[in-house]
């Protein structure tokens, strides 16, 4: 339970950080909406991400792990579809790339801190 709560808080922080850094990526100003978006992101990371890593496994191996950015981009795109509190405007691929890199770095830090 603590692991899920830590991931939820980390994802909410990462989304707020991403909004400040990535142009064209905006979140709903309501704090409750941000928590809901972080909850959806956490659920996608726990349930869908392992399946996508299995599907994109050869690409991840061939690119020495950089293919996991593609998996993160897919997760963020699905999050954009599922949540009305996120808006991605402008260059979609560049925004998805930057968001996935920031979310990936924050998630790595969260996973390292649990050890």
Protein Blocks (a to p, Z undefined) as FASTA:
>chain_A
ZZmmmmmmmmmmmmmmmmmmmghiacdfbfklmmmmmmmmmmmmmmmmmmmmmmmmmmmm
mnnoplmmmmmmmmmmmmmmmpmkbccehjfklmmmmmmmmmmmmmmmmmmmmZZ
